[in-house]
Structures are given as structure tokens and as C-alpha cells.
Amino acid sequence: MNIKNLNDLVDDAALEAGDKTAYATAEESITYGEFRRRVLATAAGFAAAGVKKGDCVAIVHRNSIVFVQAYLGLNRIGAIAVPINFMVQKADELAYMLNDCRAVGIVTQREFLKGLRGAAAKTPSLTRLWVSDAAQDECKDKEQPFSAVSSAGFDPDRTAIGVELDEQDTASILYTSGTTGNPKGVMLTHHNFITNCEATLKKVGLKSSDVGLCILPMFHSFAWTGKVLICLRLKAKLVIAPAIAPAKPWLKLMARHGVTLFAAVPQIYSVLTKQCCGLQGFFLRWLFFRKVRMAISGAAPLSPAVQKDFEKTFGIPILEGYGLTETSPVMTINALDQRRVGSVGTTIDGVQVKIVDDAERELALGGEGEICVRGDCVMKGYYNLPEATREAFTKDGWLKTGDIGALDSDGFLFIRDRKKDMIIIKGLKVFSAQVEAVLLEHPAVEEAAIIGIPDEHGDETIKAFVVLKKGADADKAALMKFCRAKFDGYKRPRDLEIVDALPKNALQKVLKRALRQQELQKKAAGAA
């Protein structure tokens, strides 16, 4: 079948592998044929509820068959899936995203209802909240059980469901934090997703007999494309775990289903390696990871030391890749037969990368500058933000990544640093300006600066430096209490230091590099 859109992926899998297991969780396993029937029934239910082509429906849900079913059910009728980070619980931030895309519905579960009810009250376009794990008598106001759309008496043999789709139609909007506060909606097309799948598969060399495991959140593009869509294209079994922590449930699933493909963010590899000692390490390697033949790392830089330790301990090669939400996400990745530790690999087919200086002039090989990309993977643009979209591209049409890197003579890309003050927390992006702006709302705070401090797992923790207003008597405890009330867990500073002044240059710009260096020196002195 000529695969042009996500609907074709579902149809092709059911046609060619209808009796093969598609998805497995701790509770159930379903075949590709049954999954397609569920997708069609869900699409019919959404259509009956008034969802039409071009409408946006948010998905605030942990990893599950429901997540995939709802997403692809929306695509079946030409609607746009808007997966939202379920760690965002502040009603105002949720309401901003829902209003920005004019969401007409939300697919969710009970644990996220508190924040969503507050956001829904501020979203005029919203008509329904479909709750996957609730009965009718537990629902309030606009809420309904997800079964109201997923099993609405639909007969797939008698009812034609679907619309004509252009490959450049928007399939999904993914919100990514903006440096000035408001999230930006990244529009990704069917063409973006399909070509990213095809090119990544060609580069990595996976097989339909492989068994994948999805522990990374599906709202993240790494998990959605790198696990869900790639396994769907392969017609391979995907084992789904609701969360990374605790690890015991997904380790059991790995052993039960014989997982061969593992994907995670760098700190997971660090933790696994540290846990792999003695009898416990033996069971970890040989009971749970015995069939894994390949591991993939992304979403944050992988320490060469962590990679070497993991590969030595487990005997499993890690292929590190690189990309952005704006690039669907894969731009580059290492291959089994051609990889370099410390590099994020070479470009996939249909993608070009170049390195430019601040004047957007291309640099010679080895030169360090901003990484720019063009090709099939690049987003359609930011939803409702034409100016931000223009600013995201160079004058000659290359997407600016905001990351600093260099290319070697063989085309391997090496990431050097972040151009913007972005902090990575368990693979999720946190922009320091966002956190600083909220800290400045405190009546005692005159200035604030946020930095990320690397930890032993390859992750980062957030530290705040605060200058108090003259005469203010706030202490660290009071400011940390303010942070707990204002921030979602992953955005909250884990440490805070009150200082007399922040280091600045002649233009009065805060020198965050000096703050980072200061903290690294303290850490080194403590270790000594």
C-alpha cells in the first residue's frame, strides 16, 4: 500500500497483519485487526459528537491503548490531535493551550480532572471531556466516559468512516514552551510523520519481528514517532507501560513479552547501569534485558561515559539520535554499523543539516555554530504565530534549532551546547525565563536567575539565584514555599540561594555561565 497519511498506516497494518498482536499492556493485548476496528468506532463516535475535519481535540492521558486509539481516531476524520503534557496541572497554562487551538474536546483520565475542570471552565470552545476510566455516574457537566465515543454501536463492515486527507494536512499540534512564557503549538503534518518514520526505519534497520517498549510519555514526540508510529509502520508488537516510574511494572512486561527494542532518555541508562551489580544486576540483565538487541537514546544529551558503561554492562548498543518537536522529531541518528560515541549521528534521508554563525553564514566542517535543518521532517509552522514562525527560520528557509553543534568530515553531528537557556528535566524542556518571570511576581524579589545543574544521572536540577528588594525580609524557606505553590513539579527549583548581586556583563545581562561554573566548582570541591 502507498502510505501517505496516518490512516493508511492503520489500514495497511490491519490488512497485512490483522491477526498479529499490535499492543500489549499489563491488562490486555489486541491485534492489528481489532485495533483498526477500535479506531474506526472511535472516529465514528467523535464524528457523532460533532467533531469534524480541522477541529482540535486535546489528549491529556498516560500511555495506553486509549491514547493511540483516540489520536488515530481523530486523524481518521481529519481532526487534529493535541497531546498535552499531563504534568502541566496549572489551570491557566492548560487553558492557554486549549484556547489557543480552540479545542472542542479532551480525552483524559480521572487523575487529571482537577486541573482540567478549571481549564475547561475558561475554554468557551470546549464541549466535551471524555474520561477513559470513569463511569457515567462519576462524570460532571461536560464530561462523558470515553466509551461514549469508542463503542457507539459502530459496525466497521457497514459504515464508511474517514475523509479525504492531503499529506500536508495537520495531523497534530504539540505545544512546546516558549522563552517568553506562552507555549507555542508546533503543527506537524501527515507527511512529516510518515517520512520521519520511513527514513528512521531505513537508517536504524528494525524488523517486524522486533518487540518495542514504550515507557516514555506519548505526548512527547520522541515516544510518539520513535515508538508508536514506527512500530505501527513495521507491524511490530508494542508493549505499553503507563509511566517510567516505578520501573517494576515495565520490567515485568519486558520479560513477559520478550522486548527487543528499548528507548529511553539518558538518565534511565545511568540509573540502570548503577543498579546493575551483584545478584540484583544479574536478574536485571538476564531476566528483563536478555532479548534486547538495540537501545535508542534521545531528548537530552547522552554522556559518553554513561553510554560506555551501559554498553559494557548490558552488552547492548545504544544509538543516540537528535531532533526537536519541530522536526517530527528525528533529524539525525547513529546506525548499528556506523556510529560514534559522543555524536548524535548523521542525517536521515530527506533531511539536511548545516552549521551557521550569528549572521546565518554557513561554517566550514568542524566550525561551531547554530544547527539549522531543512527537509521532510520540518514542521508546517507554529499555530496562530506567523511572526514566531518567520523568526524560527533563516532567510533562506532553514529551521534554526537554537542548539550549538559541529559537523565532522563524515557528516556526524556533535552537540556542543544550548544556545538558549533551556534546562532538560527528564527529557522535558524548561525555559529559565518562564521560571524567572514567576519568581519576580514575589513581592520581595528584585532579580532572579535560573540555571540547570547536571546531576550524576545525566539529568539536570533547577537552581534559583535571587536578589531581594531593599528592606525585604523573605528567607529561603518562604521563597521555596512560593515555588511549590506556583510551579508544576518538574519546573520547580530544587535549590534556591539568596545573593547580594548577580554577575553581569557591561550590558547588564546576567552571566549564567559564571553561575554554572561556580556551582560546578562547589560540586568538585565537595567531591574532593
Secondary structure as GFF3:
##gff-version 3
##sequence-region A 1 528
A	DSSP	alpha_helix	6	17	.	.	.	ID=ss1
A	DSSP	beta_strand	21	24	.	.	.	ID=ss2
A	DSSP	beta_strand	29	31	.	.	.	ID=ss3
A	DSSP	alpha_helix	32	48	.	.	.	ID=ss4
A	DSSP	beta_strand	56	60	.	.	.	ID=ss5
A	DSSP	alpha_helix	65	76	.	.	.	ID=ss6
A	DSSP	beta_strand	80	83	.	.	.	ID=ss7
A	DSSP	alpha_helix	91	100	.	.	.	ID=ss8
A	DSSP	beta_strand	105	108	.	.	.	ID=ss9
A	DSSP	three_ten_helix	110	112	.	.	.	ID=ss10
A	DSSP	alpha_helix	113	120	.	.	.	ID=ss11
A	DSSP	beta_strand	128	131	.	.	.	ID=ss12
A	DSSP	three_ten_helix	136	138	.	.	.	ID=ss13
A	DSSP	beta_strand	143	145	.	.	.	ID=ss14
A	DSSP	alpha_helix	147	150	.	.	.	ID=ss15
A	DSSP	beta_strand	170	176	.	.	.	ID=ss16
A	DSSP	beta_strand	184	189	.	.	.	ID=ss17
A	DSSP	alpha_helix	190	204	.	.	.	ID=ss18
A	DSSP	beta_strand	211	214	.	.	.	ID=ss19
A	DSSP	alpha_helix	221	223	.	.	.	ID=ss20
A	DSSP	pi_helix	224	229	.	.	.	ID=ss21
A	DSSP	alpha_helix	230	234	.	.	.	ID=ss22
A	DSSP	beta_strand	237	240	.	.	.	ID=ss23
A	DSSP	alpha_helix	248	257	.	.	.	ID=ss24
A	DSSP	beta_strand	261	264	.	.	.	ID=ss25
A	DSSP	alpha_helix	266	275	.	.	.	ID=ss26
A	DSSP	alpha_helix	278	283	.	.	.	ID=ss27
A	DSSP	pi_helix	284	288	.	.	.	ID=ss28
A	DSSP	beta_strand	294	297	.	.	.	ID=ss29
A	DSSP	alpha_helix	304	314	.	.	.	ID=ss30
A	DSSP	beta_strand	318	323	.	.	.	ID=ss31
A	DSSP	three_ten_helix	325	327	.	.	.	ID=ss32
A	DSSP	beta_strand	330	333	.	.	.	ID=ss33
A	DSSP	beta_strand	346	347	.	.	.	ID=ss34
A	DSSP	beta_strand	351	356	.	.	.	ID=ss35
A	DSSP	beta_strand	369	375	.	.	.	ID=ss36
A	DSSP	beta_strand	381	382	.	.	.	ID=ss37
A	DSSP	alpha_helix	386	391	.	.	.	ID=ss38
A	DSSP	beta_strand	399	407	.	.	.	ID=ss39
A	DSSP	beta_strand	413	418	.	.	.	ID=ss40
A	DSSP	beta_strand	422	425	.	.	.	ID=ss41
A	DSSP	beta_strand	428	431	.	.	.	ID=ss42
A	DSSP	alpha_helix	432	439	.	.	.	ID=ss43
A	DSSP	beta_strand	445	454	.	.	.	ID=ss44
A	DSSP	beta_strand	460	468	.	.	.	ID=ss45
A	DSSP	alpha_helix	476	486	.	.	.	ID=ss46
A	DSSP	three_ten_helix	489	491	.	.	.	ID=ss47
A	DSSP	beta_strand	495	498	.	.	.	ID=ss48
A	DSSP	alpha_helix	512	527	.	.	.	ID=ss49
###
